[in-house]
């Protein structure tokens, strides 16, 4: 195997005995990075796709210009990210590349922000969900509209038990309402991010419901207003309703962070 080093290019190209050009290490970049980049290139160029089986270890290591040990390290890193799935005795496969799985590290970042910076996450939610509800207004099906109405019907039942409301059940229903709208946006990546953030702001919203009981009825009224605009298929009014709704939660969280017993 011969190596060609071009002074005007930081990468090294290796030529195998069969004349195939393969990528080697770039100064300042680890061999594991070479593996990750090489497999990413195979995905983005369409050589691999969801469910595809990777070439056998020996051939892939030769192609990427790395040792088998380094290849395994790169594969493990991509498996941790949900991109690859190693099956004992059967090889390594590309996963379904589902956005909710690939964006799961975002949940770790969100966890690190809790609880003192819950308002920051809620601000991100507001920006994203204002867009998702506008898309949903144009795209959701009649079945999804009925599902949203069903969820709000559950909340109506919870409100009837006041003052002994099941606040956790209320927050679960609240979360499902927002998740259903996000899925109806027709944008899987957007829905996955919203789903992650909605779950991570659970405690902040529960604290609001506990410390300010009137917020439960306010939230239900705001949800009903959002659903009305969705039924009218009015994206701009739905966007405004969602933004105002989430701004209230965000402002409450920012104003009462010192009263949250778990705030740091």
Secondary structure, 3 states (H helix, E strand, C coil): CEEEECCCCCCEEEECCCCCEEECCCCCCCHHHHHHHHHHHHHHCCCCCCCCECCCHHHHHHHHCCCHHHHHHHHHHHHHCCCEEEECCCEEEECCCCHHHHCCHHHHHHHHCCCCCHHHHHHHHHHHHHHHHHHHHHHCCHHHHHHHHHHHHHHHHHHHCCCCCCHHHHHHHHHHHHHHHHHHCCCHHHHHHHHHHHHHCHHHHHHHHHHCCHHHHHHHHHHHHHHHHHHCCCHHHHHHHHHHHHHHHHHHHHHCHHHCCCCC
